[in-house]
Amino acid sequence: MPSVSAKRAAADDRRHGKSASTQAGHFVKEEMDHMKSGKHPVKNSKQAIAIGLSKARQAGIKVPKK
């Protein structure tokens, strides 16, 4: 579940007309922080990025597919 601060920051970026990748960056940063602190058992950073983008899509951000 994404944190409230990530959702709020992404909504703020959306209001200011920033791109979808900028909005999703808040979710990716949150997942990278979780990876570094050991909260998620991910094997590498690419997995953390994929999880962050997935959470951004679930939150309604129109992130294009790979």
ChimeraX attribute file (.defattr): number of C-alpha atoms within 10 A of each C-alpha:
attribute: neighborCount
match mode: 1-to-1
recipient: residues
	/A:1	7
	/A:2	16
	/A:3	10
	/A:4	9
	/A:5	12
	/A:6	19
	/A:7	19
	/A:8	13
	/A:9	17
	/A:10	24
	/A:11	17
	/A:12	13
	/A:13	17
	/A:14	15
	/A:15	9
	/A:16	9
	/A:17	10
	/A:18	13
	/A:19	13
	/A:20	17
	/A:21	16
	/A:22	15
	/A:23	25
	/A:24	27
	/A:25	18
	/A:26	23
	/A:27	29
	/A:28	24
	/A:29	15
	/A:30	17
	/A:31	25
	/A:32	23
	/A:33	14
	/A:34	15
	/A:35	19
	/A:36	13
	/A:37	9
	/A:38	10
	/A:39	11
	/A:40	13
	/A:41	11
	/A:42	16
	/A:43	9
	/A:44	10
	/A:45	13
	/A:46	11
	/A:47	15
	/A:48	24
	/A:49	20
	/A:50	13
	/A:51	17
	/A:52	22
	/A:53	24
	/A:54	16
	/A:55	18
	/A:56	25
	/A:57	17
	/A:58	12
	/A:59	16
	/A:60	11
	/A:61	20
	/A:62	14
	/A:63	16
	/A:64	9
	/A:65	6
	/A:66	3
